[in-house]
């Protein structure tokens, strides 16, 4: 599975594309909101400049 996420320069909106190993794909577009915290860990992905 591959997940690609792009965030605009202001950090307000993002697009994420999830592709399975079998070629299926789903895309998400939307506004980013502040993390409210649920006690779960948050992991930062690799940044591409």
PyMOL commands that set and color helices and strands:
alter all, ss='L'
color gray80, all
select strands_A, chain A and resi 2-7+13-19+25-31
alter strands_A, ss='S'
color yellow, strands_A
deselect
rebuild
show_as cartoon
